[in-house]
Amino acid sequence: MSDDPEQKGVDSHRREGVAAVERALSLLEAFRDRDAHLTLADLSDRTGLYKSTILRLAQTLERHGWLARRGDGAYHVGPAPLRLARLYQNAVKPEDVILPALRKLVEETDESAGFHIRFGDKRLCLYRVDSPQVLRDHFRPGDALPLERGAGGHVILAFTSPLDKAHTSVRERLLAVSSGTLTRDMSGVAAPVFDANDAFLGAISLSGPMTRFGAKVLPRFAVLVRGAARELTAALGGNAARFDGASNKAGRAAPYKAGCAASTRAGRGARTQK
């Protein structure tokens, strides 16, 4: 460390500046999805800052458009974040965050990862990263798959179809598990991803042979897939906090089972790589 008094003064000023920025950001982060406005007391309770500190910071934030004040003294978010949101959406494309998330899942599990969206009465494989293992399912971006089969399909149905009791568990746990419903002897785990408007965007999934999706590893796969969905939702501007309430309900529900001949017909989609 430097013994130069002038340098120490610069360092101290820099630390104070960083602390001030963090306190200002804490005011903006105090607002939650359903908050139309917050009073001074609300902001103090949520941030732990003194009201005098909040008033001082709020004046600066108001001046730059980050906060606005109503006639009754309550605060609401100003227009400035909208401009940054547009810049972010222009800069970040879905594939820029989805593909790295899929690669990370494959690195963590050695299984195949994909991202699917609804396409009419089918689900479309939009992005895919294959498992490095020889035995795996074989699908490619652009493949249209049955909507009612597989973990990814169950997630898509749960969030794009009229409310159905059959999908209640998926909506509550933000997770679906399947076994042998899309391709014979294959299993899958999937979770929903949401966009900046809190609208369902698609399903991120992990798939592989049933023998590698046993009871010992399935809970870990469920946590990883739902964690990836949470990170993607946050990266795309969505409300990642919605996953927190489901975090203690990790994949304990019974997986969907194969449906008679339907699974057999779908089975030809799985084969061993030569």
GUPA-717685 format. One record per residue: x, y, z of N, C-alpha, C, O in turn; residue number from 1. Coordinates in pm, whole numbers, plus 50000, padded with zeros to 5 digits. Example, Ala and Ser with C-alpha at 12.3 -4.5 7.8 and 13.67 -1.06 7.14 Angstrom:
GUPA-717685
<<51319 49431 50780> <51230 49550 50780> <51320 49670 50780> <51424 49668 50846> 1>
<<51285 49775 50708> <51367 49894 50714> <51290 50003 50787> <51341 50114 50804> 2>
end
This chain:
GUPA-717685
<<50082 49880 50000> <50000 50000 50000> <50085 50124 50000> <50194 50125 50058> 1>
<<50039 50228 49937> <50115 50352 49927> <50104 50432 50055> <49998 50437 50118> 2>
<<50217 50498 50093> <50217 50586 50209> <50194 50730 50169> <50197 50820 50253> 3>
<<50170 50753 50041> <50147 50887 49989> <50010 50936 50035> <49908 50879 49995> 4>
<<50004 51041 50119> <49877 51092 50169> <49781 51130 50057> <49660 51109 50067> 5>
<<49837 51186 49948> <49751 51227 49836> <49686 51105 49771> <49568 51108 49737> 6>
<<49765 50996 49755> <49712 50875 49695> <49606 50812 49785> <49505 50762 49738> 7>
<<49630 50815 49917> <49532 50762 50011> <49400 50838 50000> <49292 50780 50009> 8>
<<49412 50970 49981> <49291 51051 49966> <49214 51014 49842> <49091 51009 49844> 9>
<<49286 50987 49732> <49222 50945 49606> <49151 50812 49624> <49038 50795 49580> 10>
<<49220 50718 49690> <49161 50585 49712> <49036 50594 49798> <48936 50527 49772> 11>
<<49042 50678 49902> <48927 50694 49991> <48809 50755 49915> <48695 50712 49933> 12>
<<48838 50854 49832> <48732 50917 49753> <48670 50818 49655> <48549 50820 49632> 13>
<<48754 50730 49598> <48705 50631 49503> <48612 50532 49574> <48507 50495 49521> 14>
<<48653 50488 49695> <48569 50394 49769> <48434 50457 49806> <48330 50392 49798> 15>
<<48438 50583 49845> <48314 50653 49879> <48224 50664 49757> <48102 50653 49767> 16>
<<48286 50688 49640> <48208 50698 49518> <48141 50568 49483> <48025 50566 49442> 17>
<<48214 50456 49497> <48159 50324 49470> <48044 50294 49565> <47940 50242 49524> 18>
<<48063 50328 49693> <47958 50303 49792> <47832 50382 49759> <47720 50332 49776> 19>
<<47850 50505 49712> <47734 50588 49677> <47658 50528 49558> <47535 50527 49556> 20>
<<47733 50477 49461> <47669 50414 49346> <47590 50291 49391> <47478 50269 49346> 21>
<<47650 50211 49478> <47582 50091 49526> <47455 50125 49604> <47355 50055 49593> 22>
<<47460 50232 49682> <47340 50273 49756> <47231 50321 49660> <47113 50293 49680> 23>
<<47271 50394 49555> <47174 50441 49457> <47110 50323 49384> <46989 50322 49361> 24>
<<47192 50225 49347> <47138 50107 49279> <47044 50030 49370> <46945 49973 49323> 25>
<<47074 50027 49499> <46987 49955 49593> <46848 50017 49597> <46750 49947 49621> 26>
<<46838 50148 49574> <46707 50212 49568> <46627 50162 49448> <46508 50132 49460> 27>
<<46692 50152 49333> <46623 50103 49213> <46586 49955 49228> <46479 49913 49184> 28>
<<46674 49878 49290> <46649 49735 49305> <46544 49706 49412> <46496 49593 49423> 29>
<<46508 49809 49491> <46405 49790 49593> <46267 49771 49531> <46178 49715 49594> 30>
<<46250 49819 49408> <46120 49806 49341> <46102 49664 49290> <46192 49606 49229> 31>
<<45985 49608 49315> <45951 49473 49272> <45845 49480 49162> <45789 49586 49134> 32>
<<45817 49365 49102> <45730 49362 48985> <45596 49430 49006> <45547 49500 48917> 33>
<<45535 49411 49121> <45400 49463 49142> <45398 49600 49210> <45291 49649 49246> 34>
<<45514 49660 49226> <45520 49791 49293> <45497 49904 49194> <45583 49932 49110> 35>
<<45382 49969 49202> <45358 50087 49119> <45437 50205 49174> <45485 50289 49098> 36>
<<45450 50211 49305> <45526 50318 49370> <45565 50274 49510> <45507 50181 49565> 37>
<<45662 50342 49568> <45708 50315 49704> <45722 50447 49779> <45766 50547 49723> 38>
<<45686 50445 49905> <45703 50564 49988> <45847 50570 50038> <45923 50475 50024> 39>
<<45881 50681 50096> <46014 50697 50155> <46037 50592 50263> <46145 50535 50273> 40>
<<45933 50567 50343> <45944 50465 50448> <45965 50326 50388> <46043 50247 50441> 41>
<<45895 50296 50277> <45912 50167 50209> <46057 50149 50164> <46118 50044 50185> 42>
<<46110 50252 50102> <46248 50245 50052> <46347 50227 50167> <46443 50152 50155> 43>
<<46322 50295 50275> <46411 50282 50391> <46406 50140 50448> <46510 50084 50484> 44>
<<46285 50084 50456> <46271 49947 50509> <46340 49845 50421> <46403 49752 50470> 45>
<<46328 49863 50290> <46381 49762 50198> <46532 49774 50176> <46598 49674 50146> 46>
<<46586 49893 50190> <46730 49912 50164> <46813 49921 50291> <46934 49897 50288> 47>
<<46748 49955 50402> <46822 49974 50526> <46893 50108 50532> <46973 50130 50623> 48>
<<46865 50197 50439> <46928 50329 50436> <46847 50430 50517> <46725 50418 50530> 49>
<<46917 50528 50570> <46848 50635 50640> <46765 50716 50540> <46800 50726 50422> 50>
<<46655 50771 50587> <46569 50850 50499> <46642 50970 50442> <46620 51008 50327> 51>
<<46728 51032 50523> <46804 51147 50474> <46896 51108 50359> <46913 51185 50264> 52>
<<46954 50989 50367> <47041 50939 50260> <46959 50912 50134> <47001 50943 50023> 53>
<<46841 50854 50154> <46755 50824 50040> <46713 50952 49970> <46714 50959 49847> 54>
<<46676 51053 50046> <46634 51180 49986> <46745 51241 49902> <46720 51295 49794> 55>
<<46868 51231 49952> <46982 51288 49879> <47008 51211 49750> <47029 51270 49644> 56>
<<47006 51080 49759> <47029 50997 49641> <46914 51011 49541> <46936 51016 49420> 57>
<<46792 51017 49593> <46675 51024 49506> <46675 51152 49423> <46629 51152 49309> 58>
<<46725 51258 49479> <46731 51384 49404> <46817 51368 49280> <46781 51415 49172> 59>
<<46932 51302 49296> <47021 51279 49182> <46956 51185 49082> <46961 51209 48961> 60>
<<46894 51077 49131> <46828 50981 49042> <46712 51046 48967> <46690 51017 48850> 61>
<<46639 51133 49034> <46530 51205 48967> <46583 51296 48857> <46526 51304 48748> 62>
<<46692 51362 48887> <46749 51456 48791> <46790 51386 48661> <46785 51445 48553> 63>
<<46829 51261 48674> <46876 51186 48556> <46770 51091 48501> <46797 51013 48410> 64>
<<46649 51097 48556> <46540 51019 48501> <46527 50876 48550> <46447 50800 48495> 65>
<<46603 50838 48650> <46596 50700 48701> <46481 50682 48800> <46425 50574 48812> 66>
<<46448 50787 48870> <46335 50787 48961> <46245 50905 48929> <46290 51004 48870> 67>
<<46118 50894 48967> <46025 51006 48954> <45943 51011 49083> <45923 50909 49149> 68>
<<45896 51131 49117> <45823 51148 49242> <45681 51196 49215> <45659 51289 49137> 69>
<<45587 51131 49280> <45448 51169 49264> <45413 51289 49351> <45494 51334 49432> 70>
<<45291 51340 49334> <45248 51454 49412> <45238 51426 49561> <45254 51517 49643> 71>
<<45211 51297 49597> <45200 51263 49738> <45335 51227 49801> <45342 51186 49917> 72>
<<45443 51242 49722> <45577 51217 49775> <45630 51078 49751> <45749 51053 49774> 73>
<<45546 50985 49705> <45592 50850 49677> <45675 50847 49549> <45662 50934 49463> 74>
<<45761 50748 49538> <45852 50736 49423> <45810 50622 49332> <45753 50522 49376> 75>
<<45838 50639 49203> <45826 50528 49109> <45943 50535 49012> <46011 50637 49002> 76>
<<45966 50425 48942> <46078 50418 48849> <46056 50518 48735> <45945 50531 48683> 77>
<<46163 50589 48698> <46155 50689 48593> <46171 50628 48455> <46176 50506 48441> 78>
<<46179 50711 48352> <46185 50662 48213> <46324 50615 48168> <46334 50543 48069> 79>
<<46429 50654 48239> <46565 50622 48194> <46590 50473 48174> <46656 50436 48076> 80>
<<46541 50384 48264> <46566 50241 48243> <46512 50186 48112> <46564 50088 48059> 81>
<<46405 50250 48057> <46350 50203 47931> <46452 50212 47818> <46461 50125 47732> 82>
<<46528 50320 47819> <46629 50338 47715> <46737 50230 47726> <46778 50173 47625> 83>
<<46781 50202 47848> <46882 50098 47866> <46826 49961 47827> <46897 49878 47770> 84>
<<46700 49939 47859> <46637 49811 47823> <46637 49792 47672> <46665 49682 47622> 85>
<<46605 49899 47599> <46608 49890 47452> <46748 49863 47401> <46767 49784 47309> 86>
<<46847 49930 47460> <46986 49908 47419> <47028 49764 47447> <47097 49701 47367> 87>
<<46986 49714 47561> <47020 49576 47597> <46957 49477 47500> <47022 49385 47452> 88>
<<46828 49498 47470> <46759 49407 47378> <46819 49411 47238> <46822 49309 47169> 89>
<<46867 49528 47196> <46932 49540 47066> <47067 49471 47063> <47109 49417 46961> 90>
<<47134 49472 47178> <47271 49418 47185> <47272 49268 47207> <47361 49198 47157> 91>
<<47176 49218 47282> <47177 49076 47319> <47067 49002 47244> <46949 49032 47260> 92>
<<47107 48908 47163> <47013 48824 47090> <46997 48692 47165> <47089 48648 47234> 93>
<<46880 48629 47153> <46857 48504 47228> <46967 48401 47212> <47009 48338 47310> 94>
<<47015 48382 47088> <47118 48279 47068> <47249 48312 47140> <47327 48222 47172> 95>
<<47271 48441 47166> <47394 48481 47235> <47399 48431 47378> <47507 48414 47435> 96>
<<47282 48407 47438> <47279 48359 47576> <47232 48214 47585> <47270 48142 47678> 97>
<<47148 48171 47489> <47096 48034 47496> <47204 47930 47466> <47217 47832 47539> 98>
<<47280 47951 47360> <47382 47852 47324> <47488 47834 47433> <47522 47720 47464> 99>
<<47542 47942 47493> <47636 47922 47604> <47573 47845 47721> <47641 47766 47786> 100>
<<47444 47870 47747> <47376 47798 47856> <47367 47649 47825> <47384 47566 47914> 101>
<<47339 47615 47699> <47332 47475 47659> <47469 47408 47669> <47481 47295 47716> 102>
<<47572 47479 47625> <47707 47422 47634> <47747 47397 47779> <47810 47297 47810> 103>
<<47709 47489 47866> <47741 47473 48008> <47671 47350 48065> <47731 47275 48142> 104>
<<47544 47329 48028> <47472 47212 48076> <47540 47082 48030> <47553 46987 48107> 105>
<<47582 47081 47904> <47649 46961 47852> <47781 46938 47925> <47814 46824 47958> 106>
<<47855 47043 47951> <47981 47030 48025> <47958 46977 48166> <48040 46901 48218> 107>
<<47848 47017 48227> <47820 46977 48365> <47764 46836 48377> <47776 46773 48482> 108>
<<47702 46787 48270> <47631 46659 48279> <47676 46552 48181> <47651 46433 48203> 109>
<<47743 46592 48072> <47777 46500 47964> <47654 46447 47891> <47662 46345 47821> 110>
<<47540 46514 47907> <47419 46478 47833> <47388 46586 47731> <47452 46691 47730> 111>
<<47291 46561 47645> <47255 46656 47540> <47159 46763 47594> <47073 46735 47676> 112>
<<47176 46884 47546> <47091 46995 47589> <47028 47061 47467> <47089 47069 47361> 113>
<<46905 47108 47484> <46835 47172 47372> <46741 47281 47419> <46711 47293 47538> 114>
<<46696 47361 47324> <46600 47467 47353> <46489 47455 47249> <46514 47456 47129> 115>
<<46364 47444 47299> <46250 47421 47211> <46144 47530 47228> <46126 47584 47337> 116>
<<46075 47559 47119> <45964 47654 47122> <45841 47587 47062> <45851 47484 46995> 117>
<<45725 47647 47085> <45603 47593 47024> <45595 47640 46879> <45621 47756 46848> 118>
<<45557 47547 46791> <45540 47577 46649> <45411 47509 46605> <45413 47394 46561> 119>
<<45299 47580 46618> <45170 47519 46589> <45140 47409 46688> <45141 47432 46809> 120>
<<45113 47289 46637> <45087 47176 46726> <45210 47088 46743> <45200 46972 46783> 121>
<<45326 47144 46713> <45454 47075 46731> <45544 47158 46822> <45514 47273 46853> 122>
<<45654 47098 46862> <45758 47177 46928> <45882 47172 46841> <45924 47067 46793> 123>
<<45940 47288 46821> <46052 47303 46730> <46182 47308 46807> <46196 47387 46901> 124>
<<46277 47225 46768> <46411 47230 46828> <46483 47349 46765> <46519 47347 46647> 125>
<<46504 47452 46845> <46564 47574 46794> <46716 47572 46805> <46787 47612 46713> 126>
<<46766 47523 46920> <46910 47514 46944> <46940 47379 47009> <46858 47325 47083> 127>
<<47058 47327 46981> <47091 47194 47032> <47242 47183 47047> <47318 47225 46960> 128>
<<47286 47125 47159> <47427 47091 47180> <47431 46944 47221> <47370 46905 47321> 129>
<<47502 46862 47143> <47502 46718 47165> <47593 46675 47279> <47693 46739 47310> 130>
<<47555 46564 47339> <47638 46499 47439> <47764 46445 47372> <47759 46404 47256> 131>
<<47879 46445 47442> <48000 46388 47383> <47999 46235 47386> <48089 46171 47332> 132>
<<47898 46176 47450> <47893 46031 47464> <47834 45966 47339> <47754 46026 47267> 133>
<<47876 45842 47314> <47835 45772 47193> <47685 45745 47193> <47618 45766 47093> 134>
<<47633 45697 47306> <47491 45666 47316> <47415 45792 47358> <47433 45841 47470> 135>
<<47332 45842 47270> <47255 45963 47297> <47139 45970 47200> <47135 45896 47101> 136>
<<47044 46059 47227> <46937 46079 47130> <46990 46170 47019> <47084 46247 47040> 137>
<<46930 46161 46903> <46980 46235 46787> <46872 46326 46730> <46786 46283 46654> 138>
<<46879 46452 46768> <46790 46553 46713> <46874 46671 46669> <46986 46690 46718> 139>
<<46821 46750 46578> <46895 46863 46524> <46808 46988 46526> <46685 46978 46526> 140>
<<46869 47105 46529> <46791 47228 46517> <46705 47223 46391> <46753 47187 46283> 141>
<<46580 47259 46405> <46487 47253 46293> <46396 47133 46298> <46295 47130 46226> 142>
<<46427 47032 46380> <46340 46916 46393> <46210 46955 46463> <46212 47024 46565> 143>
<<46098 46911 46408> <45967 46932 46469> <45927 46805 46542> <45920 46698 46480> 144>
<<45901 46815 46671> <45874 46698 46754> <45731 46704 46808> <45672 46812 46815> 145>
<<45676 46588 46847> <45540 46587 46903> <45533 46674 47028> <45620 46666 47115> 146>
<<45432 46755 47036> <45418 46848 47147> <45381 46778 47277> <45416 46824 47386> 147>
<<45307 46666 47265> <45256 46601 47386> <45355 46501 47446> <45323 46437 47546> 148>
<<45471 46487 47386> <45569 46390 47437> <45698 46457 47478> <45739 46557 47420> 149>
<<45762 46401 47579> <45890 46451 47624> <45877 46564 47725> <45776 46634 47729> 150>
<<45981 46582 47806> <45979 46684 47910> <45962 46824 47851> <45886 46905 47903> 151>
<<46034 46852 47741> <46022 46982 47677> <45882 47010 47629> <45832 47122 47640> 152>
<<45816 46907 47573> <45679 46923 47528> <45583 46950 47641> <45492 47032 47628> 153>
<<45604 46881 47753> <45516 46901 47869> <45530 47043 47923> <45431 47104 47965> 154>
<<45651 47097 47922> <45671 47235 47968> <45600 47332 47874> <45532 47424 47919> 155>
<<45617 47311 47744> <45555 47401 47646> <45402 47397 47659> <45338 47501 47656> 156>
<<45346 47279 47673> <45201 47268 47689> <45154 47337 47817> <45050 47403 47818> 157>
<<45232 47321 47923> <45192 47378 48052> <45183 47530 48048> <45104 47589 48122> 158>
<<45262 47592 47963> <45267 47739 47961> <45208 47803 47836> <45208 47925 47824> 159>
<<45159 47721 47743> <45100 47778 47621> <44959 47730 47595> <44895 47774 47500> 160>
<<44909 47640 47678> <44774 47585 47660> <44683 47633 47772> <44731 47679 47875> 161>
<<44553 47622 47753> <44460 47656 47862> <44494 47577 47987> <44543 47464 47979> 162>
<<44469 47637 48103> <44504 47572 48229> <44441 47433 48237> <44322 47415 48213> 163>
<<44524 47337 48270> <44482 47198 48279> <44545 47139 48405> <44662 47162 48433> 164>
<<44465 47063 48480> <44517 47004 48604> <44638 46917 48579> <44724 46901 48666> 165>
<<44645 46859 48459> <44758 46772 48426> <44889 46848 48425> <44996 46788 48440> 166>
<<44882 46980 48407> <45004 47060 48398> <45031 47143 48523> <45125 47222 48527> 167>
<<44947 47125 48625> <44962 47204 48747> <45099 47185 48810> <45163 47282 48851> 168>
<<45143 47061 48818> <45271 47032 48881> <45386 47100 48807> <45478 47152 48869> 169>
<<45381 47098 48673> <45486 47159 48593> <45489 47310 48616> <45597 47369 48629> 170>
<<45373 47372 48623> <45366 47516 48643> <45412 47555 48783> <45473 47660 48802> 171>
<<45384 47470 48881> <45424 47501 49018> <45573 47478 49040> <45640 47558 49105> 172>
<<45624 47368 48985> <45764 47333 49009> <45858 47394 48905> <45980 47393 48922> 173>
<<45798 47449 48795> <45878 47501 48685> <45976 47395 48637> <46094 47422 48615> 174>
<<45924 47275 48622> <46008 47162 48586> <45921 47046 48537> <45812 47023 48588> 175>
<<45971 46975 48437> <45905 46852 48390> <46010 46744 48372> <46123 46772 48331> 176>
<<45972 46621 48402> <46060 46506 48387> <45986 46402 48304> <45869 46375 48330> 177>
<<46052 46344 48206> <45987 46242 48124> <46076 46119 48113> <46198 46127 48128> 178>
<<46011 46005 48085> <46086 45881 48070> <46020 45796 47964> <45913 45739 47986> 179>
<<46083 45786 47848> <46034 45701 47741> <45914 45752 47666> <45850 45676 47593> 180>
<<45880 45880 47680> <45760 45931 47612> <45790 45985 47472> <45703 45982 47385> 181>
<<45910 46034 47450> <45945 46086 47318> <46020 45981 47237> <45984 45954 47123> 182>
<<46122 45924 47295> <46195 45816 47230> <46217 45704 47330> <46242 45729 47448> 183>
<<46206 45581 47283> <46218 45466 47370> <46354 45462 47437> <46457 45485 47373> 184>
<<46354 45433 47566> <46475 45419 47647> <46548 45552 47671> <46663 45553 47714> 185>
<<46480 45663 47642> <46542 45794 47666> <46461 45872 47770> <46339 45858 47780> 186>
<<46531 45955 47846> <46468 46038 47949> <46501 46184 47925> <46592 46218 47848> 187>
<<46426 46271 47992> <46452 46413 47977> <46407 46493 48098> <46321 46451 48174> 188>
<<46469 46610 48113> <46432 46707 48217> <46425 46843 48147> <46513 46876 48068> 189>
<<46321 46920 48175> <46306 47049 48108> <46247 47153 48203> <46180 47120 48300> 190>
<<46275 47280 48172> <46225 47392 48252> <46190 47508 48159> <46246 47519 48050> 191>
<<46098 47594 48201> <46056 47706 48117> <46151 47825 48125> <46217 47848 48226> 192>
<<46155 47900 48017> <46233 48025 48011> <46136 48137 47975> <46050 48120 47889> 193>
<<46150 48253 48041> <46059 48364 48020> <46135 48487 47972> <46254 48502 47998> 194>
<<46064 48575 47900> <46129 48694 47845> <46104 48817 47931> <46052 48807 48042> 195>
<<46142 48932 47880> <46134 49056 47957> <45991 49096 47988> <45967 49173 48081> 196>
<<45895 49045 47912> <45754 49075 47938> <45689 48968 48024> <45567 48965 48038> 197>
<<45771 48881 48082> <45725 48771 48165> <45641 48671 48085> <45562 48595 48141> 198>
<<45660 48671 47954> <45590 48575 47868> <45678 48452 47848> <45800 48461 47846> 199>
<<45614 48337 47835> <45687 48212 47812> <45759 48218 47678> <45698 48251 47576> 200>
<<45888 48187 47679> <45968 48194 47557> <45994 48057 47498> <45983 48038 47377> 201>
<<46028 47960 47582> <46058 47827 47535> <46103 47738 47649> <46102 47779 47765> 202>
<<46142 47616 47616> <46184 47518 47718> <46329 47479 47696> <46369 47446 47584> 203>
<<46407 47484 47802> <46544 47435 47798> <46542 47294 47854> <46481 47270 47958> 204>
<<46609 47202 47788> <46597 47062 47828> <46732 46991 47826> <46827 47032 47760> 205>
<<46734 46882 47901> <46849 46792 47907> <46795 46653 47878> <46693 46614 47933> 206>
<<46862 46578 47791> <46809 46446 47755> <46922 46345 47739> <47037 46380 47711> 207>
<<46886 46218 47759> <46983 46110 47745> <46920 45977 47779> <46800 45971 47810> 208>
<<46997 45869 47774> <46945 45736 47802> <46891 45724 47944> <46946 45784 48037> 209>
<<46784 45645 47962> <46727 45623 48094> <46832 45574 48194> <46828 45609 48311> 210>
<<46924 45493 48146> <47025 45436 48236> <47115 45542 48298> <47178 45517 48400> 211>
<<47120 45660 48237> <47203 45768 48291> <47117 45875 48360> <47169 45977 48405> 212>
<<46986 45850 48367> <46895 45943 48433> <46827 45875 48552> <46707 45887 48573> 213>
<<46908 45802 48628> <46855 45728 48742> <46825 45816 48862> <46847 45938 48859> 214>
<<46775 45753 48968> <46731 45826 49089> <46845 45902 49156> <46821 46003 49222> 215>
<<46967 45855 49139> <47080 45922 49206> <47118 46054 49140> <47159 46149 49208> 216>
<<47105 46061 49008> <47148 46182 48937> <47035 46275 48897> <47057 46393 48870> 217>
<<46910 46221 48894> <46798 46302 48848> <46777 46430 48928> <46752 46535 48869> 218>
<<46785 46425 49062> <46770 46551 49138> <46875 46655 49101> <46845 46774 49093> 219>
<<46999 46611 49077> <47105 46704 49037> <47075 46762 48899> <47091 46882 48878> 220>
<<47031 46678 48805> <46997 46728 48672> <46883 46830 48680> <46883 46931 48610> 221>
<<46785 46802 48767> <46671 46893 48782> <46719 47030 48831> <46674 47133 48780> 222>
<<46807 47031 48928> <46859 47157 48981> <46937 47233 48874> <46924 47355 48862> 223>
<<47018 47161 48796> <47099 47226 48693> <47012 47284 48582> <47038 47395 48535> 224>
<<46910 47209 48539> <46825 47256 48430> <46743 47377 48476> <46732 47476 48403> 225>
<<46687 47368 48594> <46608 47482 48643> <46698 47602 48669> <46657 47716 48649> 226>
<<46820 47576 48714> <46916 47686 48733> <46950 47752 48600> <46962 47875 48593> 227>
<<46967 47672 48495> <46995 47727 48362> <46876 47810 48313> <46895 47915 48252> 228>
<<46755 47761 48338> <46635 47836 48298> <46628 47969 48372> <46590 48071 48315> 229>
<<46664 47967 48497> <46663 48091 48577> <46764 48192 48522> <46733 48310 48507> 230>
<<46884 48144 48491> <46988 48232 48438> <46949 48288 48301> <46974 48405 48272> 231>
<<46889 48204 48218> <46846 48251 48086> <46737 48356 48099> <46738 48457 48029> 232>
<<46642 48330 48187> <46534 48426 48209> <46590 48561 48252> <46547 48665 48203> 233>
<<46686 48558 48345> <46748 48682 48391> <46824 48751 48278> <46815 48873 48262> 234>
<<46899 48674 48198> <46978 48731 48090> <46891 48793 47981> <46933 48885 47911> 235>
<<46768 48742 47967> <46677 48793 47866> <46584 48901 47921> <46488 48943 47856> 236>
<<46614 48944 48043> <46538 49055 48103> <46415 49012 48179> <46337 49097 48222> 237>
<<46396 48882 48198> <46278 48833 48268> <46295 48833 48419> <46400 48868 48472> 238>
<<46189 48792 48487> <46188 48789 48633> <46239 48655 48684> <46162 48559 48695> 239>
<<46367 48648 48714> <46428 48524 48760> <46381 48486 48900> <46392 48370 48939> 240>
<<46328 48581 48975> <46285 48554 49112> <46171 48453 49118> <46150 48389 49221> 241>
<<46098 48437 49009> <45987 48341 49009> <46038 48199 49030> <45962 48112 49073> 242>
<<46164 48174 49000> <46221 48040 49019> <46255 48013 49165> <46266 47897 49205> 243>
<<46271 48118 49244> <46313 48099 49383> <46209 48024 49463> <46243 47941 49547> 244>
<<46082 48052 49439> <45977 47983 49512> <45968 47837 49480> <45914 47758 49558> 245>
<<46021 47798 49364> <46014 47657 49323> <46140 47581 49360> <46146 47460 49342> 246>
<<46241 47650 49412> <46371 47588 49434> <46369 47475 49535> <46456 47388 49532> 247>
<<46272 47476 49626> <46265 47371 49728> <46177 47254 49685> <46152 47162 49764> 248>
<<46130 47259 49560> <46043 47152 49511> <46114 47073 49402> <46050 47027 49307> 249>
<<46243 47057 49414> <46323 46995 49308> <46276 46855 49276> <46256 46772 49364> 250>
<<46258 46832 49145> <46214 46711 49079> <46186 46588 49158> <46253 46487 49135> 251>
<<46090 46586 49249> <46056 46465 49321> <45932 46397 49263> <45903 46282 49296> 252>
<<45859 46468 49179> <45738 46408 49123> <45774 46294 49029> <45881 46293 48969> 253>
<<45682 46198 49017> <45708 46084 48929> <45718 46130 48785> <45638 46214 48741> 254>
<<45816 46077 48710> <45829 46118 48570> <45713 46067 48486> <45646 45969 48521> 255>
<<45689 46138 48375> <45588 46091 48282> <45634 45959 48221> <45752 45944 48188> 256>
<<45541 45864 48207> <45577 45733 48153> <45541 45724 48005> <45463 45802 47953> 257>
<<45601 45625 47942> <45577 45606 47799> <45433 45569 47773> <45370 45500 47854> 258>
<<45380 45614 47661> <45240 45588 47627> <45226 45480 47523> <45220 45509 47404> 259>
<<45220 45355 47566> <45191 45239 47480> <45268 45246 47348> <45390 45265 47346> 260>
<<45196 45230 47239> <45261 45223 47107> <45319 45356 47066> <45408 45360 46981> 261>
<<45270 45466 47123> <45319 45598 47083> <45467 45609 47108> <45540 45666 47027> 262>
<<45512 45556 47221> <45654 45562 47253> <45735 45478 47156> <45845 45517 47116> 263>
<<45679 45362 47119> <45752 45274 47028> <45769 45339 46891> <45876 45331 46830> 264>
<<45662 45404 46845> <45673 45471 46716> <45776 45582 46720> <45847 45606 46622> 265>
<<45785 45651 46835> <45881 45761 46847> <46021 45709 46866> <46118 45782 46848> 266>
<<46033 45579 46904> <46162 45525 46941> <46267 45528 46833> <46387 45528 46861> 267>
<<46222 45532 46708> <46322 45529 46602> <46405 45658 46598> <46503 45666 46524> 268>
<<46367 45760 46680> <46447 45883 46684> <46574 45866 46761> <46663 45950 46754> 269>
<<46584 45755 46839> <46705 45731 46918> <46782 45617 46855> <46725 45513 46821> 270>
<<46911 45635 46840> <46995 45531 46784> <47136 45552 46835> <47172 45660 46881> 271>
<<47215 45450 46825> <47354 45458 46868> <47439 45513 46755> <47430 45470 46640> 272>
<<47523 45609 46791> <47610 45670 46689> <47713 45569 46644> <47777 45503 46727> 273>
<<47730 45555 46517> <47828 45460 46463> <47967 45519 46463> <48062 45454 46421> 274>
end
